[in-house]
Amino acid sequence: MSYIRNILEQLKSGEIDIDNAVNELKDMPFEDLGYAKIDHHREIRNGYPEVIYCEGKEIEHIKGIVDKMLIKDTNILATRADKAVYEALKDMDEHITYYELARIVAIKKKEIEMSKNKVLVVTGGTSDIPVAEEAAITAEFLGNTVERLYDVGVAGIHRLLANIKVLNDASVIITVAGMEGALASVVGGLVDKPVIGVPTSVGYGTNFNGVSALLTMLNSCASGIGVVNIDNGFGAAYLASTIIRQIKNSR
């Protein structure tokens, strides 16, 4: 969006003519690289730029996508990025940061306007933290104030109940839990705000790699809970950010 605005400003000031402006914008709304079609209009439609999902992609393809997005001067978020991806990208831009636990590469080309509304990320256990960090880092990158409350699962529910004020201070709560996934229901029964459940694949055999936690969250008797897919911290953060945007825009 800022890229388009810059082109229009240059056109108005006479720095470029119409033909050059058309040439600059020729790859809108998407740019076809053969192996990928980059959605440069995503920010205009959805409020946030396209995010690169790295898992399963060739490193050279990821580099090619990042290179084209850098030309548009947009902030870039790449999820499920291992250390090899970061090593391949780290010299492409000075603003690059790697969050190893969250497996996220972030390139911040422009300042992010932060919302005062808070997203709280809560985990059942320490083993859920990698998924929680994917949610937390994504939410921060999308312009949200984020607070973390980790290892407060129902096996020691007094840890959660001791943080009621923290829960109530949030605008949206993301609950990240494996095993039986009861955390989302418990939090949903304590607060008057949206709760997003993230089931994780953490757990023993009959956890079925997160299916048990997913079904528990889907069958929650507490109202006001939405559920994303197993280990999908990114999806939870994006949904939370969309809710925060609506709160902000309604004022």
C-alpha positions as CSV (number, residue, x, y, z in Angstrom):
1,M,0.0,0.0,0.0
2,S,2.8,2.4,0.9
3,Y,4.5,1.5,-2.4
4,I,1.4,2.5,-4.4
5,R,1.1,5.7,-2.4
6,N,4.7,6.6,-3.1
7,I,4.2,6.1,-6.9
8,L,1.1,8.3,-6.8
9,E,3.0,11.0,-4.9
10,Q,5.8,10.9,-7.4
11,L,3.3,11.2,-10.2
12,K,1.6,14.2,-8.6
13,S,5.0,16.0,-8.0
14,G,6.1,15.4,-11.5
15,E,9.1,13.1,-10.5
16,I,7.8,10.5,-12.9
17,D,5.4,10.6,-15.8
18,I,2.3,8.4,-16.5
19,D,4.2,5.9,-18.6
20,N,6.7,5.3,-15.9
21,A,4.0,5.1,-13.2
22,V,2.2,2.4,-15.3
23,N,5.4,0.5,-15.7
24,E,6.1,0.7,-11.9
25,L,2.6,-0.7,-11.2
26,K,2.5,-3.3,-13.9
27,D,2.9,-6.1,-11.5
28,M,-0.2,-5.2,-9.6
29,P,-2.3,-6.8,-8.4
30,F,0.0,-9.9,-8.5
31,E,3.4,-10.7,-9.9
32,D,3.9,-14.0,-11.6
33,L,7.3,-15.6,-11.0
34,G,6.3,-18.9,-12.5
35,Y,6.8,-20.8,-9.2
36,A,4.8,-18.2,-7.2
37,K,2.3,-15.5,-7.8
38,I,2.9,-12.7,-5.3
39,D,-0.2,-11.0,-4.1
40,H,0.9,-7.4,-3.9
41,H,-2.7,-6.2,-3.3
42,R,-3.1,-8.3,-0.1
43,E,-2.5,-5.3,2.2
44,I,-5.1,-3.2,0.4
45,R,-7.8,-5.9,0.7
46,N,-7.0,-7.5,4.1
47,G,-5.0,-4.8,5.9
48,Y,-1.8,-6.9,6.0
49,P,0.8,-7.9,3.4
50,E,1.0,-11.4,2.1
51,V,2.9,-13.7,4.5
52,I,5.4,-16.3,3.2
53,Y,4.9,-19.8,4.4
54,C,8.4,-21.4,4.1
55,E,7.9,-25.0,4.9
56,G,8.1,-27.1,1.8
57,K,9.4,-24.3,-0.4
58,E,12.8,-24.3,-2.1
59,I,15.2,-21.8,-0.5
60,E,15.8,-20.2,-3.9
61,H,12.1,-19.7,-4.4
62,I,11.8,-18.1,-1.0
63,K,14.7,-15.8,-1.9
64,G,13.0,-14.9,-5.1
65,I,9.7,-14.0,-3.4
66,V,11.5,-11.9,-0.7
67,D,13.5,-10.1,-3.4
68,K,10.4,-9.0,-5.2
69,M,8.6,-8.0,-2.0
70,L,11.6,-5.9,-1.0
71,I,11.3,-3.9,-4.2
72,K,7.7,-2.9,-3.1
73,D,9.2,-1.6,0.2
74,T,6.8,-3.6,2.4
75,N,7.3,-5.3,5.7
76,I,7.8,-9.1,5.2
77,L,6.9,-11.9,7.5
78,A,8.1,-15.5,6.7
79,T,6.7,-18.3,8.9
80,R,7.9,-21.9,9.5
81,A,11.4,-20.7,8.5
82,D,14.3,-22.9,9.8
83,K,17.8,-21.7,10.3
84,A,18.8,-22.6,6.7
85,V,16.2,-20.2,5.4
86,Y,17.4,-17.4,7.6
87,E,21.0,-18.0,6.6
88,A,20.0,-17.7,3.0
89,L,18.1,-14.4,3.6
90,K,20.1,-12.6,6.2
91,D,22.2,-10.6,3.7
92,M,19.3,-9.5,1.6
93,D,18.3,-6.7,4.0
94,E,19.7,-5.0,7.0
95,H,16.3,-4.9,8.8
96,I,16.0,-8.7,9.0
97,T,15.4,-10.5,12.3
98,Y,15.2,-14.2,13.0
99,Y,13.1,-15.6,15.9
100,E,14.4,-19.2,16.1
101,L,11.9,-20.5,18.7
102,A,8.9,-19.2,16.7
103,R,10.6,-20.1,13.3
104,I,9.9,-16.7,11.9
105,V,11.9,-14.4,9.7
106,A,10.8,-10.7,9.9
107,I,11.9,-7.8,7.8
108,K,10.7,-4.5,9.0
109,K,11.1,-1.9,6.3
110,K,8.8,0.7,7.9
111,E,7.6,1.5,11.4
112,I,4.6,-0.4,12.6
113,E,1.8,1.5,14.3
114,M,1.1,-0.3,17.5
115,S,-2.4,-0.7,18.9
116,K,-3.0,0.0,22.5
117,N,-5.4,-2.9,22.7
118,K,-3.6,-6.0,24.1
119,V,-3.4,-9.5,22.8
120,L,-2.6,-12.0,25.6
121,V,-1.0,-15.3,24.6
122,V,-1.5,-18.0,27.2
123,T,0.0,-21.5,27.3
124,G,-0.9,-24.6,29.1
125,G,2.7,-25.8,29.4
126,T,6.3,-24.9,28.6
127,S,6.2,-27.4,25.7
128,D,3.5,-25.2,24.0
129,I,5.8,-22.2,23.9
130,P,7.1,-22.6,20.3
131,V,3.6,-22.4,18.9
132,A,2.8,-19.6,21.3
133,E,5.8,-17.6,20.2
134,E,4.7,-18.0,16.6
135,A,1.4,-16.4,17.7
136,A,3.1,-13.7,19.8
137,I,5.7,-12.6,17.3
138,T,3.1,-12.6,14.5
139,A,0.7,-10.5,16.5
140,E,3.5,-8.0,17.4
141,F,4.5,-7.8,13.7
142,L,0.9,-7.0,12.8
143,G,0.8,-4.1,15.1
144,N,-0.5,-5.4,18.4
145,T,0.7,-4.9,22.0
146,V,1.3,-8.5,23.2
147,E,1.7,-9.9,26.7
148,R,2.7,-13.5,27.5
149,L,1.4,-15.7,30.2
150,Y,3.1,-19.1,30.0
151,D,2.8,-22.5,31.8
152,V,-0.6,-21.9,33.5
153,G,-2.4,-25.1,32.5
154,V,-5.2,-26.8,34.3
155,A,-3.0,-29.3,36.0
156,G,-2.1,-26.5,38.3
157,I,-5.1,-24.2,37.8
158,H,-4.1,-22.0,40.8
159,R,-1.4,-20.5,38.5
160,L,-4.0,-19.3,36.1
161,L,-6.4,-18.1,38.7
162,A,-3.6,-16.0,40.2
163,N,-3.5,-14.1,37.0
164,I,-7.2,-13.1,36.6
165,K,-6.2,-9.4,36.3
166,V,-3.9,-10.1,33.5
167,L,-6.7,-12.0,31.7
168,N,-9.1,-9.2,32.2
169,D,-6.7,-6.5,30.9
170,A,-6.5,-8.1,27.5
171,S,-8.8,-7.4,24.5
172,V,-8.3,-10.7,22.9
173,I,-6.8,-13.9,24.4
174,I,-5.0,-16.7,22.5
175,T,-4.9,-19.9,24.5
176,V,-2.2,-22.5,23.3
177,A,-2.5,-26.0,24.8
178,G,-1.9,-29.6,23.9
179,M,-2.7,-32.8,25.9
180,E,-6.6,-32.6,26.3
181,G,-6.7,-28.8,25.5
182,A,-8.9,-27.8,28.3
183,L,-7.2,-24.4,28.8
184,A,-9.4,-22.6,26.2
185,S,-12.6,-23.7,28.0
186,V,-11.4,-22.6,31.4
187,V,-10.2,-19.2,30.2
188,G,-13.4,-18.8,28.1
189,G,-15.4,-19.3,31.3
190,L,-13.5,-16.6,33.2
191,V,-13.5,-13.6,30.8
192,D,-15.8,-11.5,28.7
193,K,-13.7,-11.2,25.6
194,P,-12.9,-13.2,22.5
195,V,-10.8,-16.4,23.2
196,I,-8.9,-18.1,20.4
197,G,-7.9,-21.6,21.0
198,V,-4.8,-23.1,19.5
199,P,-4.5,-26.9,20.0
200,T,-1.0,-28.1,19.8
201,S,0.5,-31.5,18.9
202,V,2.1,-31.8,22.4
203,G,1.0,-34.9,24.3
204,Y,1.1,-38.6,24.7
205,G,-0.2,-41.3,22.4
206,T,-3.9,-40.8,22.5
207,N,-3.3,-37.1,22.0
208,F,-3.2,-38.1,18.3
209,N,-0.8,-35.3,17.5
210,G,-3.2,-32.6,18.6
211,V,-6.5,-34.1,17.6
212,S,-7.7,-34.6,21.2
213,A,-6.9,-30.9,22.0
214,L,-8.6,-29.8,18.8
215,L,-11.8,-31.7,19.6
216,T,-11.9,-30.5,23.2
217,M,-11.6,-26.9,22.1
218,L,-14.3,-27.4,19.4
219,N,-16.6,-28.9,21.9
220,S,-16.1,-26.3,24.6
221,C,-19.1,-25.5,26.7
222,A,-17.7,-22.0,27.3
223,S,-19.1,-19.4,24.9
224,G,-17.1,-17.0,22.8
225,I,-14.3,-19.4,21.8
226,G,-13.0,-19.7,18.3
227,V,-10.6,-22.4,17.3
228,V,-7.8,-22.5,14.7
229,N,-6.0,-25.6,13.4
230,I,-3.4,-27.6,15.2
231,D,-0.1,-25.8,15.9
232,N,-1.4,-22.7,14.0
233,G,-0.1,-19.9,16.1
234,F,0.1,-17.7,13.0
235,G,-3.6,-18.1,12.2
236,A,-4.6,-17.3,15.8
237,A,-2.5,-14.1,15.7
238,Y,-3.9,-13.0,12.4
239,L,-7.5,-13.6,13.7
240,A,-6.7,-11.7,16.9
241,S,-5.2,-8.8,14.9
242,T,-8.4,-8.7,12.7
243,I,-10.5,-8.4,15.8
244,I,-8.3,-5.7,17.2
245,R,-8.5,-3.7,14.0
246,Q,-12.3,-3.8,14.2
247,I,-12.2,-2.5,17.8
248,K,-9.9,0.3,16.7
249,N,-11.9,1.2,13.6
250,S,-15.2,1.3,15.5
251,R,-14.0,4.1,17.7
